[in-house]
């Protein structure tokens, strides 16, 4: 797969032409496969993901005016939506007025990583200040998650992954945030998450009957591996291998070899709908594992996953990337052109992996 070609020729053009809301500011977050805006409400975490994606494209491949314009509009919209002490709503109306707030850290964490990436493009102090504002708000909530029984239900593997990923971006603009990076890493590696019969890591430390979210586990695997190229922590390598191998045992037993969005051991294993993003995370994780561990089995797994993605989640002649397929492996009509975060991120990571290991002495 030519990652750069897929990114610039097949994915970004669809979104770039349709995203911006010229009348009310910001970007639309509810666009269907036909390119139509199917709801005027805007999800803040998707606005932030848009800002992150276009900023990251500019950071990696060079600045493009049309991409910078989208970044600017998304950033200004985030400022419009910001509440007291850096809190952001979860959903807003077209003009940025809060429709729904959420007592979690997701809106702020995604906004922080987006602003951190945008700061590297723009160099504007205001952008850095917003990144710190949002991240500090998210970390105040994170401390509640770690210390307050009221928030114990949020003390999940996915939350620690998100905090760690965000903190890594924040470290690049302010070294003081390493503290949160190290804390969240330890919470991921602590080893006291329960596992199911396949050895799959389950989301919550306190409850034995719980859900596994394969996409989060694959995401954590490639995130930690990419970090560990310089770190060389044996504990990380063991953790990643265990999780990747358990995932392969699990989904290889399933019809079509597809990965469900979530798996609950106490219910029927057959998923009604399969989502695209765990498969892209798996492709990145296996590709990086093959490079780092020099193990051909991960190379085989990566090739199999790439074939799975393009068999079930892509229509190459139409340049479509489906979000959802049903239990028979057929795309759902409404699930048109992938997304503007998981797929672009995967393509950029895969491209950077190829470049890094090709140039490594």
FIMI-345917 format. One record per residue (C-alpha): residue number from 1; residue in one letter; x, y, z. Coordinates in nm, 3 decimals, m for minus. Layout:
REM FIMI-345917
DOLO     n   res         x         y         z
DOLO   NUM     A         X         Y         Z
...
END
This chain:
REM FIMI-345917
DOLO     n   res         x         y         z
DOLO     1     X     0.000     0.000     0.000
DOLO     2     X     0.124     0.345    m0.094
DOLO     3     X     0.023     0.523     0.226
DOLO     4     X     0.099     0.872     0.102
DOLO     5     X    m0.104     0.820    m0.216
DOLO     6     X    m0.403     0.684    m0.024
DOLO     7     X    m0.386     0.977     0.217
DOLO     8     X    m0.352     1.259    m0.036
DOLO     9     X    m0.536     1.117    m0.338
DOLO    10     X    m0.815     0.912    m0.187
DOLO    11     X    m0.892     1.033     0.164
DOLO    12     X    m0.811     1.396     0.233
DOLO    13     X    m0.973     1.540    m0.085
DOLO    14     X    m1.316     1.410     0.022
DOLO    15     X    m1.297     1.583     0.358
DOLO    16     X    m1.109     1.898     0.261
DOLO    17     X    m1.378     2.001     0.013
DOLO    18     X    m1.665     1.959     0.259
DOLO    19     X    m1.545     2.031     0.612
DOLO    20     X    m1.550     2.402     0.675
DOLO    21     X    m1.858     2.585     0.792
DOLO    22     X    m1.811     2.920     0.622
DOLO    23     X    m2.125     3.067     0.776
DOLO    24     X    m2.088     2.978     1.145
DOLO    25     X    m1.723     2.886     1.177
DOLO    26     X    m1.546     2.566     1.262
DOLO    27     X    m1.590     2.238     1.080
DOLO    28     X    m1.884     2.007     1.028
DOLO    29     X    m1.853     1.674     1.210
DOLO    30     X    m2.159     1.491     1.076
DOLO    31     X    m2.093     1.423     0.707
DOLO    32     X    m2.226     1.108     0.544
DOLO    33     X    m2.071     0.895     0.271
DOLO    34     X    m2.232     1.104    m0.001
DOLO    35     X    m2.063     1.414     0.136
DOLO    36     X    m2.381     1.569     0.273
DOLO    37     X    m2.398     1.738     0.613
DOLO    38     X    m2.659     1.525     0.789
DOLO    39     X    m2.663     1.715     1.121
DOLO    40     X    m2.563     2.069     1.213
DOLO    41     X    m2.457     1.982     1.567
DOLO    42     X    m2.082     1.953     1.615
DOLO    43     X    m1.892     1.709     1.833
DOLO    44     X    m1.601     1.884     2.002
DOLO    45     X    m1.377     1.579     2.007
DOLO    46     X    m1.426     1.546     1.630
DOLO    47     X    m1.349     1.914     1.576
DOLO    48     X    m1.029     1.852     1.773
DOLO    49     X    m0.946     1.539     1.577
DOLO    50     X    m0.983     1.740     1.257
DOLO    51     X    m0.742     2.003     1.389
DOLO    52     X    m0.497     1.729     1.492
DOLO    53     X    m0.510     1.553     1.156
DOLO    54     X    m0.452     1.856     0.936
DOLO    55     X    m0.186     1.991     1.172
DOLO    56     X    m0.009     1.655     1.170
DOLO    57     X    m0.023     1.635     0.791
DOLO    58     X     0.140     1.980     0.773
DOLO    59     X     0.401     1.881     1.033
DOLO    60     X     0.492     1.565     0.846
DOLO    61     X     0.464     1.663     0.481
DOLO    62     X     0.488     2.042     0.475
DOLO    63     X     0.242     2.328     0.507
DOLO    64     X    m0.049     2.359     0.264
DOLO    65     X    m0.257     2.675     0.270
DOLO    66     X    m0.587     2.490     0.235
DOLO    67     X    m0.497     2.268     0.531
DOLO    68     X    m0.381     2.562     0.741
DOLO    69     X    m0.713     2.735     0.675
DOLO    70     X    m0.900     2.436     0.815
DOLO    71     X    m0.668     2.431     1.117
DOLO    72     X    m0.732     2.798     1.182
DOLO    73     X    m1.108     2.762     1.162
DOLO    74     X    m1.112     2.456     1.389
DOLO    75     X    m0.889     2.628     1.646
DOLO    76     X    m1.096     2.947     1.654
DOLO    77     X    m1.410     2.738     1.699
DOLO    78     X    m1.259     2.556     1.996
DOLO    79     X    m1.188     2.892     2.158
DOLO    80     X    m1.549     2.995     2.099
DOLO    81     X    m1.672     2.680     2.273
DOLO    82     X    m1.439     2.694     2.572
DOLO    83     X    m1.610     2.714     2.910
DOLO    84     X    m1.467     2.805     3.249
DOLO    85     X    m1.116     2.675     3.341
DOLO    86     X    m1.063     2.508     3.005
DOLO    87     X    m1.368     2.283     3.014
DOLO    88     X    m1.518     2.203     2.675
DOLO    89     X    m1.868     2.078     2.592
DOLO    90     X    m1.913     1.738     2.432
DOLO    91     X    m2.163     1.851     2.166
DOLO    92     X    m2.240     2.206     2.053
DOLO    93     X    m2.477     2.363     1.804
DOLO    94     X    m2.357     2.501     1.475
DOLO    95     X    m2.247     2.829     1.635
DOLO    96     X    m2.067     2.664     1.927
DOLO    97     X    m2.329     2.687     2.200
DOLO    98     X    m2.325     2.388     2.434
DOLO    99     X    m2.587     2.118     2.376
DOLO   100     X    m2.430     1.847     2.590
DOLO   101     X    m2.147     1.840     2.840
DOLO   102     X    m1.982     1.524     2.967
DOLO   103     X    m1.818     1.456     3.301
DOLO   104     X    m1.505     1.303     3.150
DOLO   105     X    m1.177     1.419     2.997
DOLO   106     X    m1.226     1.328     2.631
DOLO   107     X    m1.312     1.667     2.482
DOLO   108     X    m1.025     1.837     2.664
DOLO   109     X    m0.767     1.565     2.594
DOLO   110     X    m0.833     1.564     2.221
DOLO   111     X    m0.833     1.945     2.215
DOLO   112     X    m0.499     1.950     2.398
DOLO   113     X    m0.326     1.710     2.159
DOLO   114     X    m0.476     1.897     1.862
DOLO   115     X    m0.352     2.233     1.986
DOLO   116     X    m0.011     2.087     2.063
DOLO   117     X     0.015     1.964     1.704
DOLO   118     X    m0.114     2.295     1.571
DOLO   119     X     0.137     2.488     1.780
DOLO   120     X     0.418     2.304     1.602
DOLO   121     X     0.272     2.429     1.273
DOLO   122     X     0.179     2.782     1.371
DOLO   123     X     0.428     2.873     1.645
DOLO   124     X     0.160     3.093     1.802
DOLO   125     X     0.182     3.139     2.179
DOLO   126     X    m0.198     3.155     2.199
DOLO   127     X    m0.221     2.802     2.060
DOLO   128     X     0.032     2.670     2.314
DOLO   129     X    m0.159     2.842     2.595
DOLO   130     X    m0.482     2.673     2.484
DOLO   131     X    m0.309     2.334     2.466
DOLO   132     X    m0.192     2.376     2.825
DOLO   133     X    m0.531     2.505     2.938
DOLO   134     X    m0.717     2.205     2.795
DOLO   135     X    m0.459     1.954     2.913
DOLO   136     X    m0.455     2.092     3.267
DOLO   137     X    m0.834     2.064     3.273
DOLO   138     X    m0.816     1.705     3.151
DOLO   139     X    m0.554     1.619     3.413
DOLO   140     X    m0.765     1.761     3.694
DOLO   141     X    m1.031     1.514     3.589
DOLO   142     X    m0.773     1.236     3.553
DOLO   143     X    m0.672     1.277     3.915
DOLO   144     X    m1.037     1.234     4.012
DOLO   145     X    m1.047     0.914     3.807
DOLO   146     X    m0.742     0.782     3.993
DOLO   147     X    m0.841     0.890     4.342
DOLO   148     X    m1.217     0.929     4.377
DOLO   149     X    m1.459     0.634     4.414
DOLO   150     X    m1.718     0.849     4.237
DOLO   151     X    m1.515     0.822     3.915
DOLO   152     X    m1.397     0.462     3.954
DOLO   153     X    m1.598     0.351     3.650
DOLO   154     X    m1.375     0.569     3.432
DOLO   155     X    m1.054     0.408     3.558
DOLO   156     X    m1.012     0.207     3.239
DOLO   157     X    m0.730     0.101     3.013
DOLO   158     X    m0.864     0.327     2.735
DOLO   159     X    m0.852     0.637     2.955
DOLO   160     X    m0.489     0.572     3.052
DOLO   161     X    m0.404     0.520     2.682
DOLO   162     X    m0.564     0.851     2.588
DOLO   163     X    m0.387     1.039     2.867
DOLO   164     X    m0.051     0.886     2.774
DOLO   165     X    m0.093     0.964     2.406
DOLO   166     X    m0.197     1.322     2.480
DOLO   167     X     0.084     1.373     2.730
DOLO   168     X     0.339     1.268     2.470
DOLO   169     X     0.224     1.551     2.243
DOLO   170     X     0.228     1.791     2.534
DOLO   171     X     0.584     1.691     2.624
DOLO   172     X     0.695     1.810     2.284
DOLO   173     X     0.591     2.166     2.369
DOLO   174     X     0.642     2.158     2.748
DOLO   175     X     0.871     1.906     2.917
DOLO   176     X     0.687     1.952     3.248
DOLO   177     X     0.413     1.722     3.121
DOLO   178     X     0.643     1.420     3.129
DOLO   179     X     0.505     1.359     3.479
DOLO   180     X     0.165     1.266     3.337
DOLO   181     X     0.320     1.063     3.059
DOLO   182     X     0.509     0.849     3.309
DOLO   183     X     0.211     0.818     3.542
DOLO   184     X    m0.026     0.702     3.269
DOLO   185     X     0.236     0.463     3.130
DOLO   186     X     0.266     0.297     3.470
DOLO   187     X    m0.112     0.270     3.492
DOLO   188     X    m0.115     0.093     3.155
DOLO   189     X     0.165    m0.148     3.242
DOLO   190     X     0.067    m0.219     3.602
DOLO   191     X    m0.030    m0.575     3.520
DOLO   192     X    m0.344    m0.605     3.731
DOLO   193     X    m0.601    m0.588     3.452
DOLO   194     X    m0.805    m0.908     3.432
DOLO   195     X    m0.781    m1.119     3.115
DOLO   196     X    m1.028    m1.352     2.948
DOLO   197     X    m0.985    m1.706     2.818
DOLO   198     X    m0.783    m1.584     2.519
DOLO   199     X    m0.554    m1.378     2.742
DOLO   200     X    m0.709    m1.055     2.614
DOLO   201     X    m0.670    m0.756     2.841
DOLO   202     X    m1.002    m0.631     2.977
DOLO   203     X    m1.083    m0.266     3.021
DOLO   204     X    m1.138    m0.230     3.395
DOLO   205     X    m0.917    m0.337     3.684
DOLO   206     X    m1.191    m0.374     3.944
DOLO   207     X    m1.454    m0.584     3.766
DOLO   208     X    m1.382    m0.940     3.659
DOLO   209     X    m1.665    m0.954     3.403
DOLO   210     X    m1.584    m0.670     3.171
DOLO   211     X    m1.539    m0.566     2.812
DOLO   212     X    m1.228    m0.594     2.598
DOLO   213     X    m1.189    m0.315     2.341
DOLO   214     X    m0.951    m0.460     2.079
DOLO   215     X    m0.895    m0.127     1.905
DOLO   216     X    m0.764     0.027     2.227
DOLO   217     X    m0.528    m0.265     2.284
DOLO   218     X    m0.388    m0.247     1.931
DOLO   219     X    m0.355     0.130     1.961
DOLO   220     X    m0.167     0.093     2.289
DOLO   221     X     0.061    m0.168     2.131
DOLO   222     X     0.182     0.051     1.844
DOLO   223     X     0.193     0.363     2.059
DOLO   224     X     0.418     0.193     2.316
DOLO   225     X     0.630     0.024     2.050
DOLO   226     X     0.696     0.352     1.871
DOLO   227     X     0.798     0.507     2.201
DOLO   228     X     1.010     0.208     2.296
DOLO   229     X     1.235     0.228     1.991
DOLO   230     X     1.446     0.471     2.193
DOLO   231     X     1.337     0.368     2.542
DOLO   232     X     1.413    m0.006     2.507
DOLO   233     X     1.211    m0.114     2.811
DOLO   234     X     1.182    m0.494     2.829
DOLO   235     X     0.859    m0.465     3.024
DOLO   236     X     0.696    m0.276     2.736
DOLO   237     X     0.810    m0.537     2.485
DOLO   238     X     0.665    m0.820     2.694
DOLO   239     X     0.338    m0.631     2.744
DOLO   240     X     0.301    m0.564     2.372
DOLO   241     X     0.382    m0.918     2.265
DOLO   242     X     0.135    m1.066     2.511
DOLO   243     X    m0.144    m0.840     2.393
DOLO   244     X    m0.079    m0.881     2.021
DOLO   245     X    m0.059    m1.259     2.046
DOLO   246     X    m0.377    m1.288     2.253
DOLO   247     X    m0.565    m1.071     2.004
DOLO   248     X    m0.455    m1.292     1.714
DOLO   249     X    m0.576    m1.605     1.895
DOLO   250     X    m0.911    m1.437     1.951
DOLO   251     X    m1.007    m1.293     1.614
DOLO   252     X    m0.857    m1.576     1.406
DOLO   253     X    m1.128    m1.803     1.551
DOLO   254     X    m1.407    m1.569     1.437
DOLO   255     X    m1.598    m1.573     1.111
DOLO   256     X    m1.429    m1.366     0.836
DOLO   257     X    m1.134    m1.299     1.071
DOLO   258     X    m1.288    m0.965     1.166
DOLO   259     X    m1.232    m0.779     1.491
DOLO   260     X    m1.535    m0.658     1.688
DOLO   261     X    m1.543    m0.309     1.835
DOLO   262     X    m1.584    m0.462     2.178
DOLO   263     X    m1.606    m0.811     2.323
DOLO   264     X    m1.791    m0.908     2.638
DOLO   265     X    m1.709    m1.258     2.758
DOLO   266     X    m2.050    m1.309     2.919
DOLO   267     X    m2.253    m1.260     2.596
DOLO   268     X    m2.274    m1.403     2.245
DOLO   269     X    m1.946    m1.355     2.060
DOLO   270     X    m2.107    m1.267     1.726
DOLO   271     X    m2.099    m0.897     1.653
DOLO   272     X    m2.387    m0.739     1.464
DOLO   273     X    m2.171    m0.459     1.323
DOLO   274     X    m1.796    m0.442     1.270
DOLO   275     X    m1.621    m0.107     1.282
DOLO   276     X    m1.328    m0.006     1.067
DOLO   277     X    m1.090     0.145     1.319
DOLO   278     X    m0.974    m0.160     1.522
DOLO   279     X    m0.853    m0.313     1.194
DOLO   280     X    m0.644    m0.008     1.104
DOLO   281     X    m0.498    m0.002     1.455
DOLO   282     X    m0.414    m0.372     1.420
DOLO   283     X    m0.241    m0.312     1.087
DOLO   284     X    m0.021    m0.042     1.241
DOLO   285     X     0.053    m0.252     1.550
DOLO   286     X     0.154    m0.564     1.356
DOLO   287     X     0.360    m0.363     1.107
DOLO   288     X     0.556    m0.190     1.381
DOLO   289     X     0.595    m0.515     1.577
DOLO   290     X     0.741    m0.684     1.269
DOLO   291     X     0.996    m0.405     1.236
DOLO   292     X     1.087    m0.381     1.604
DOLO   293     X     1.087    m0.750     1.694
DOLO   294     X     1.213    m0.869     1.351
DOLO   295     X     0.955    m1.146     1.378
DOLO   296     X     0.804    m1.273     1.053
DOLO   297     X     0.478    m1.380     1.219
DOLO   298     X     0.387    m1.016     1.280
DOLO   299     X     0.472    m0.939     0.919
DOLO   300     X     0.227    m1.213     0.813
DOLO   301     X    m0.037    m1.078     1.048
DOLO   302     X     0.009    m0.729     0.905
DOLO   303     X    m0.032    m0.850     0.547
DOLO   304     X    m0.344    m1.045     0.642
DOLO   305     X    m0.490    m0.741     0.814
DOLO   306     X    m0.420    m0.518     0.515
DOLO   307     X    m0.603    m0.767     0.292
DOLO   308     X    m0.892    m0.776     0.537
DOLO   309     X    m0.920    m0.396     0.538
DOLO   310     X    m0.926    m0.366     0.161
DOLO   311     X    m1.159    m0.663     0.120
DOLO   312     X    m1.424    m0.549     0.366
DOLO   313     X    m1.372    m0.181     0.448
DOLO   314     X    m1.267    m0.028     0.116
DOLO   315     X    m1.399     0.013    m0.236
DOLO   316     X    m1.086     0.105    m0.428
DOLO   317     X    m1.252     0.193    m0.764
DOLO   318     X    m1.484     0.439    m0.585
DOLO   319     X    m1.211     0.554    m0.343
DOLO   320     X    m1.442     0.480    m0.051
DOLO   321     X    m1.350     0.370     0.299
DOLO   322     X    m1.641     0.220     0.489
DOLO   323     X    m1.695     0.274     0.860
DOLO   324     X    m1.930    m0.016     0.929
DOLO   325     X    m2.000    m0.360     0.787
DOLO   326     X    m2.269    m0.600     0.900
DOLO   327     X    m2.233    m0.951     1.039
DOLO   328     X    m2.214    m1.096     0.686
DOLO   329     X    m1.921    m0.876     0.590
DOLO   330     X    m2.116    m0.634     0.370
DOLO   331     X    m2.082    m0.255     0.400
DOLO   332     X    m2.371    m0.065     0.552
DOLO   333     X    m2.500     0.196     0.310
DOLO   334     X    m2.480     0.488     0.550
DOLO   335     X    m2.122     0.424     0.659
DOLO   336     X    m1.942     0.605     0.377
DOLO   337     X    m1.594     0.757     0.365
DOLO   338     X    m1.400     0.632     0.667
DOLO   339     X    m1.303     0.901     0.913
DOLO   340     X    m1.068     1.193     0.957
DOLO   341     X    m0.862     1.058     1.244
DOLO   342     X    m0.799     0.684     1.268
DOLO   343     X    m0.731     0.620     0.899
DOLO   344     X    m0.514     0.930     0.834
DOLO   345     X    m0.324     0.864     1.156
DOLO   346     X    m0.265     0.502     1.057
DOLO   347     X    m0.144     0.604     0.712
DOLO   348     X     0.094     0.863     0.858
DOLO   349     X     0.231     0.621     1.117
DOLO   350     X     0.280     0.349     0.855
DOLO   351     X     0.456     0.594     0.625
DOLO   352     X     0.681     0.718     0.907
DOLO   353     X     0.761     0.360     1.013
DOLO   354     X     0.875     0.280     0.660
DOLO   355     X     1.086     0.594     0.643
DOLO   356     X     1.238     0.549     0.989
DOLO   357     X     1.346     0.188     0.942
DOLO   358     X     1.467     0.243     0.586
DOLO   359     X     1.693     0.526     0.704
DOLO   360     X     1.808     0.356     1.024
DOLO   361     X     2.182     0.280     1.019
END
